[in-house]
Amino acid sequence: ECRSKHDTPSLFPHSRGILTALKDQGIQTAIASKSPTPHIATTFLDKLNITSMFAAKVC
């Protein structure tokens, strides 16, 4: 559980490869978070450099 923008997020193994493969095949994906601190969720997506992989984002 991450509580601060200063925490270091990580992805599960192979997640980046799966997201990249889906995007390369034209399959649109979306991401949602039930976080009470959406600014932290958005910061983590940016830190992971995966924001552009999603057609829609709801945080």
Summary of the structure (lengths in Angstrom):
residues: 59
radius of gyration: 11.8
end to end distance: 15.9
largest distance: 34.3
contacts: 113
relative contact order: 0.26
helix: 41%
strand: 10%
